[in-house]
């Protein structure tokens, strides 16, 4: 491991040195307002003089100065814009080896001037953007993500790992909160997994990864927040796009969608619909050793699942700008998905010498359906030009799922003869989640350098799982009382927060936050007559401090306390079968876990970012296995371990190699240590692990663009499990045509078919190994056509509307 890390660092340093050794230019200038005073916060855009494509953006500082550095040779123009002022443009100028330092004349803003003919900016965001407070994955512009699902895109994101059960961890920590358009899903881990596996990437604009959220976000999520922002067109007039695609790995898949938008001075109406058909397979191999009364039994279990899914998702909404100060909005979204799965499971039971003793074969035909409907009403009031504003959101959503199993178990001896009557089971598994939420936020500026934010939120969640199992016995079906279970769970969270931020000087900025959350929950297993009531109030402070060191360096320091509550599925004592010898069961006595996180980050020239973090989690809940040697059954469940300590080091390195080749590299090194008393033994499981993501973009002649991406996850630990390394390489090619209104994308994921999960548990009386493989290598072709009016005009009202939507999304929780 040390050799690998050393070699990796040498490679990255060499790349960085190569990128910095080429001679790049520097551009400086200054802006004045109408009174000839320094103009701050003016947007400056550096564009190519030949085709007006965006090169880099900047904002003037408090002294009105701006700067662009590391600019390659070429001919450029700078466009300056600010709401309420005339757009300004410099004369064309050049960067060359003979003229690397360009000082432009001072520019002065003018009020109420006529609009000049604007520069049409044709820029493409990188797949991964590292910002000070978050990492942004630009799904909309990515070639390698075209035609994929949301889960497959997350697998490529820096610092994110997806295990064999589709559980998501961020920088080595599970407990990530998944949000859609800034709103928490409230779904269980399995339901979130199904949603992400069936959500098409062409419906996604961006994915935001927030590792240390402020107090205005929900306190849930010890490792952070993943916010999936769905597409919403922001252009004026009528416009939209059509998408169609097809793919194949070992099984076929295809998708299509339409996105429409109409916007004028008062209204913005938008909507989209996406459809996907996906066939896939998954295989799991499980090898166990059971030692009971000096007799060794070897279990060799093989499970293969093939599935077919039909997925429909939609989103519609309208924004109404009553006047300059009041904006109302309504949005509805949801999905309607269905699937069928065929499961074949074979279990060979052998003696200690490997001789076959018996065999159990399981067949299961599963039918599932899921549908969700969510509605949002929102309002924004802007009081004055200082930034004082009030926003409110009312949300209601309902999730309904239905599952049916048809399980057949057959028993054979060593020579293939049936030894007993087949065991036949069937199940009816309905699930309902009902969510109501209200929140309000208020922002009050305190002068020019300080701001006070405050807000309240209340959510009420009701879930109902009435699982019924029937057993075929003596030529008739009867209720299996050992597996049937009716479980209800209610949760009410009431929260309030306050944030204070202030620029202490030109160098230091401070933000202090405090959030209080009262949790009232009740888990009621009606069948088992088990009730768990909880009522607790907790406080979650946060501190953020930023420091500017010269023009090129910026430091940030942060602390926050967070909570994770068990999902209702993990609390539900219902039994989920893999086979007769392996099953999962919920734990109604799970406690919430609490995490204290510290983070220090350094940013160099707005691009190279280094982050150092530490977190301590108490009562961490994680999945474990418990083996009964007498019955030879292994049960998986969730339990609370005493503590987990996480140390992390993250590096983000965007490196422009040439004019036509740019690369973004992310390295995350983390050390996890789990300590607890579990199964009457002392657990001390730790591992140093590495996650590496690299993305390369190539601008080719004749409107071709190519991407190559790859990731590597080193061995890791999670509770009592030790996982092995995972890695993959992807490739994409894009062609633009029809005046760049149409694009055709070809991409191949996991080109070398290397992705698989492998892990082992050697703890207490358990000795087991697991291997999981899925259809990771897939080739896809995607066609997109944009139509309608797509020019972006500098209307003042429209800019305010954009701010309204963006702020509402950012502040939503």
Secondary structure, DSSP 8 states (H G I E B T S, - for coil): -HHHHHHHHHHHHHHHHHHHHS--EEEEEEEE-TTSSB--S-EEEEEETTT--EEEEEE--TTSEEEEEEE-SEEEEEEEE-TTB--EE---EEEBTTB-EEE---EE--BS--------------SEEE-SS-EEE--TT-STTTT-BHHHHHHHSTTEEE-TT--EEETTEE--EEEETTEE----HHHHHHHHHHSBGGGEEEEEEESS--TTS-SB-SS-EEEEEE-----SEEEEEEEEEEEESSSEEEEEEEEEEEE-SSEEEEEEEEEEEEEEEEEEEEEEEEEETTEEEEEEEEEEEEEEEEEEEEEEEEEEE-SSSEEEEEEEEEEEEEEEEEEEEEEEEEETTS-EEEEEEEEEEEEEEEEEEEEEEEEEEE-STT--EEEEEEEEEEEEEEEEEEEEEEEEETTS-B-S--EEEEEEEEEEEEEEEEEEEEEEEETTTEEEEEEEEEEEEEEEEEEEEEEEETTEEEE-TTT-EEEEEEEEEEEEEEEEEEE-SSSEEEEEEEEEEEEEEEEEETTTTEEEEEEEEEEEEEEEEEEEETTTEEEEEEEEEEEE---HHHH---EEEEETTEEEE--TT---EEEEEEEEEEEETTTEEEEEEEEEEES-EEEEEEEETTTTEEEEEEEE-SEEEEEEEEEEEEEE-SSSEEEEEEEEEEEEEEEEEETTEEEEEEEEEEEEEEEEEEEETTTEEEEEEEEEE--EEETTEEE--EEEEEEEEEEEETTTTEEEEEEEESTT----EEEEEEETTEEEEEEEEE---EEEEEEEEEEE-------HHHHHHHHHHHHHHHH--
